[in-house]
Amino acid sequence: MSNSIKIIICSILVIVVFGMCRQQQASQVKGDDTFVKGKALFLADESFKPILDQEAYVFKALFTEAKPEFVYKSENEALKLFLEDSIRVAILSRELNPSELGILERRGLPPDVNRFAIDAITLIVNQESADTTISVKQIKDMLNGKTMIDKNIVFDNPNSSLVRYLKDFSGNKELKEKNIYALQSNKDVIKYVSEHPNSIGIVGFSWLDDPDKDYADAVSKVKIVGVKDESNDKSPTEYFKPNQTTLALKQYPLVRGLYILNSTGKMGLAAGFAAFIKSDRGQRIILKSGLLPDSIPQREMILK
């Protein structure tokens, strides 16, 4: 065999091997997950860990070859990773703004967005506290330092979705009043309030319903404060506590949506989990958790 033929054959082999390696790398990047099978990473706001853990548990029990993995971060951290294309699925308490959406669209990664639940921002006090009600105006004044208050106001970490919500709600972009403190997590807030009668905590409602054993005792030592919204035309003088009825009737004023944003661009495990969480089974898990499902599951009754 001439040297020229050997060179041609070797060149072809190199090209074939190189092409196979590129295909393998592309496959690894793209992932081989399907609607109910394979692995996928999900960024998730740590505020929603209780409900997402429940949804994931049932999803994996139904589809044993599905292996979703949740990476819990503060909202700021999760959003940064999502926009940098590190992980293409995120579960947040808001939709993207036009600037953030533009970043993904320029990369050819427009997200599929689905709201699946409605959460309540909840004020809690120690069981020994005489405070049981507060108005929306009082909350805003309290967060802006416009009212004399001898209580410490505590919430989870400074980069959380709850803090971002409170800043937007109050119009105070700093929240640096001397009696306002950021801790580390919703659990820390609940534990702090349970031990300090002279405090007000602000947490997500899902952390108060069916708590884990490690902080259930603390939950039993706090109580939820009723909130009045003076701008509510139908009930400006009534105080409401968060529950599925007051959320559905839009009586409780401090609410936020839960969204799953999928920029994978394929019908993989991310799309499968999003479909499950929006399904009747997934929405019933939301209903059982105490949050308000995006679509209320229908209840069939047989009359005899």
C-alpha positions in Angstrom: 0.0 0.0 0.0 1.5 3.3 -1.0 2.2 6.0 1.5 -0.3 8.4 0.0 -3.1 5.9 0.4 -2.1 5.3 4.0 -2.1 9.0 4.7 -5.6 9.3 3.2 -6.9 6.4 5.3 -5.3 7.8 8.5 -6.9 11.2 7.7 -10.3 9.6 7.3 -9.9 7.7 10.6 -8.9 10.9 12.4 -11.9 12.8 11.0 -14.3 9.9 12.0 -12.9 9.7 15.5 -13.0 13.5 15.9 -16.6 13.6 14.7 -17.6 10.8 17.1 -16.0 12.7 20.0 -17.8 15.9 19.0 -21.1 14.1 18.8 -20.5 12.5 22.2 -19.7 15.9 23.7 -22.8 17.5 22.2 -24.9 14.6 23.5 -23.5 15.1 27.0 -24.1 18.9 26.8 -27.6 18.5 25.4 -28.5 15.6 27.7 -30.5 12.5 26.9 -33.3 13.1 29.3 -36.9 12.6 28.2 -40.3 13.7 29.6 -40.2 11.2 32.4 -36.7 9.7 32.3 -33.1 10.8 32.9 -31.4 13.6 34.9 -32.0 17.3 34.9 -30.8 20.1 37.2 -33.4 22.6 38.6 -32.5 25.9 40.2 -35.0 26.7 42.9 -35.6 29.6 45.2 -34.8 28.2 48.7 -38.0 29.8 50.0 -40.0 27.1 48.3 -38.1 24.0 49.4 -40.9 22.5 51.5 -43.4 22.3 48.6 -40.9 21.4 45.9 -39.5 18.6 48.0 -43.0 17.2 48.2 -43.6 17.6 44.4 -40.3 15.9 43.6 -40.9 13.0 46.0 -44.2 12.1 44.3 -42.8 12.7 40.8 -39.9 10.3 41.4 -42.2 7.7 42.9 -44.5 7.8 39.8 -41.6 7.9 37.3 -38.8 5.8 38.8 -36.3 6.5 36.0 -36.7 10.3 36.5 -33.9 11.9 38.5 -34.5 15.6 38.9 -31.9 17.3 41.1 -32.8 20.6 42.9 -30.1 23.2 43.6 -31.6 25.6 46.2 -30.3 29.2 46.2 -31.4 32.6 47.2 -33.3 34.4 44.4 -30.4 36.6 43.5 -28.0 33.6 43.2 -30.5 31.5 41.3 -31.3 34.2 38.8 -27.6 34.9 38.2 -26.9 31.2 37.4 -30.0 31.0 35.3 -29.1 34.0 33.2 -25.5 32.8 32.8 -26.8 29.6 31.3 -25.3 27.5 34.0 -28.6 25.7 34.6 -31.5 26.2 32.2 -34.5 25.6 34.5 -35.4 27.9 37.4 -38.3 28.0 39.9 -38.8 31.6 41.1 -41.4 33.9 42.7 -41.6 36.2 39.7 -41.4 36.3 36.0 -38.4 37.8 34.2 -38.3 41.5 33.4 -37.8 42.7 29.8 -34.0 43.1 30.3 -33.6 39.6 31.7 -35.8 38.1 29.1 -33.8 39.8 26.4 -30.6 38.1 27.6 -32.1 34.7 27.1 -33.7 35.5 23.8 -30.5 36.8 22.4 -29.0 33.4 23.2 -31.8 31.6 21.5 -33.1 30.4 24.9 -36.6 32.0 25.3 -38.1 30.5 28.5 -41.4 28.6 28.7 -43.0 30.1 31.8 -45.7 28.5 33.9 -47.2 29.7 37.2 -48.2 26.8 39.4 -49.1 28.2 42.8 -49.7 31.3 44.8 -47.9 31.9 48.1 -48.6 34.3 51.0 -46.0 36.6 52.7 -46.9 35.9 56.3 -46.3 38.0 59.5 -45.8 36.0 62.6 -45.4 37.0 66.3 -44.6 35.1 69.5 -47.5 33.4 71.2 -47.1 35.7 74.2 -47.5 38.8 72.0 -50.7 40.8 72.3 -50.4 41.8 68.6 -52.8 40.0 66.4 -53.6 42.5 63.6 -51.8 45.0 61.4 -52.7 47.1 58.3 -50.9 47.4 55.0 -50.1 51.0 55.7 -48.7 50.1 59.1 -46.4 47.5 57.5 -45.1 50.0 54.9 -44.5 52.6 57.6 -42.8 50.0 59.8 -40.5 49.0 57.0 -39.7 52.6 56.1 -39.0 53.6 59.7 -41.9 56.1 59.8 -43.5 54.7 62.9 -42.1 54.2 66.4 -41.9 50.5 67.1 -40.1 48.7 69.9 -40.0 45.3 68.1 -37.3 43.7 66.0 -38.4 42.9 62.5 -36.7 39.8 61.1 -36.7 38.0 57.8 -34.6 35.6 55.8 -31.3 36.4 54.0 -30.7 39.8 52.2 -30.6 38.1 48.7 -33.9 36.4 49.1 -37.1 36.8 47.0 -38.9 37.8 50.2 -36.6 40.7 50.8 -37.0 41.8 47.1 -40.8 41.6 47.6 -40.6 43.7 50.7 -38.5 46.4 49.0 -40.9 46.6 46.1 -43.9 46.5 48.5 -42.6 49.3 50.8 -40.7 51.4 48.3 -37.7 51.2 50.5 -34.7 49.8 48.5 -32.4 49.6 51.5 -34.3 48.3 54.6 -31.5 49.5 56.8 -33.6 50.7 59.8 -31.9 49.8 63.1 -34.6 47.4 64.2 -34.8 45.5 60.9 -32.6 42.4 60.6 -31.8 39.8 58.0 -31.1 36.3 59.3 -30.2 33.2 57.1 -33.4 31.3 56.4 -37.2 31.1 57.0 -36.4 28.5 59.7 -34.1 30.9 61.5 -36.9 33.6 61.4 -39.5 31.2 62.9 -37.1 30.0 65.6 -36.1 33.6 66.5 -39.7 34.8 66.9 -40.5 31.7 68.9 -37.8 32.7 71.4 -38.3 36.5 71.4 -41.7 37.9 72.3 -40.6 41.4 71.3 -40.3 40.5 67.6 -42.1 40.3 64.3 -41.1 37.8 61.7 -41.9 37.7 57.9 -41.8 34.3 56.2 -43.3 32.4 53.4 -46.6 30.6 54.3 -45.4 27.2 53.2 -42.9 27.1 56.1 -45.7 27.2 58.6 -47.9 24.4 57.3 -46.9 20.9 58.3 -43.3 21.8 59.3 -40.4 19.4 59.6 -39.5 18.0 63.0 -36.4 20.1 63.4 -38.5 23.3 63.7 -42.0 22.1 64.4 -41.7 23.1 68.0 -40.8 26.6 67.1 -43.9 26.9 64.8 -46.1 25.9 67.7 -44.8 28.9 69.6 -45.7 31.5 67.0 -49.0 32.9 65.7 -50.0 34.5 62.4 -51.0 38.1 62.3 -54.2 39.2 60.5 -53.7 41.9 57.8 -56.1 44.7 56.7 -55.8 46.3 53.3 -57.4 49.8 53.4 -57.4 50.0 49.6 -59.5 46.9 49.2 -62.9 48.2 48.0 -64.8 45.2 49.2 -63.4 44.9 52.7 -61.2 47.8 53.7 -61.9 47.4 57.4 -61.5 43.6 57.7 -58.4 41.7 58.8 -57.5 38.5 57.0 -55.0 35.7 57.7 -53.5 33.8 54.8 -55.3 30.6 53.8 -56.6 29.1 50.6 -59.9 30.8 50.8 -58.6 34.4 51.5 -56.0 33.8 48.7 -58.6 32.6 46.2 -60.9 35.5 47.0 -58.0 38.0 46.9 -58.7 39.1 50.4 -55.3 38.6 51.8 -53.0 41.3 50.3 -49.5 40.0 50.6 -49.2 37.4 47.8 -46.7 36.2 45.2 -46.8 33.7 42.4 -44.6 30.7 42.0 -43.2 30.1 38.5 -41.2 27.5 36.7 -39.1 28.8 33.8 -37.7 26.3 31.3 -35.1 27.4 28.8 -33.9 23.9 27.7 -35.7 24.2 24.4 -36.8 20.6 24.4 -39.4 18.2 25.7 -37.1 16.8 28.4 -37.4 16.1 32.1 -37.8 19.9 32.8 -40.9 20.0 30.6 -42.1 16.7 32.2 -41.8 18.1 35.8 -43.5 21.3 34.7 -46.4 19.4 33.2 -46.6 17.3 36.4 -46.6 20.2 38.8 -49.4 21.8 36.7 -51.4 18.5 36.4 -54.3 17.6 38.7 -51.9 15.4 40.8 -49.3 18.2 41.2 -51.9 20.8 42.0 -53.4 18.6 44.7 -50.0 18.5 46.4 -50.1 22.3 46.3 -53.6 22.3 47.7 -52.6 19.9 50.5 -49.6 22.1 51.4 -51.9 25.0 52.3 -50.8 27.2 49.3 -53.2 28.1 46.5 -52.9 26.0 43.4 -52.8 27.9 40.1 -55.8 25.8 39.0 -58.1 24.4 41.7 -58.4 20.6 41.2 -61.9 19.5 40.6 -63.7 17.3 43.1 -66.1 14.7 41.7 -69.1 13.8 43.7 -71.3 10.8 43.1 -74.9 11.3 44.2 -77.1 8.3 45.0 
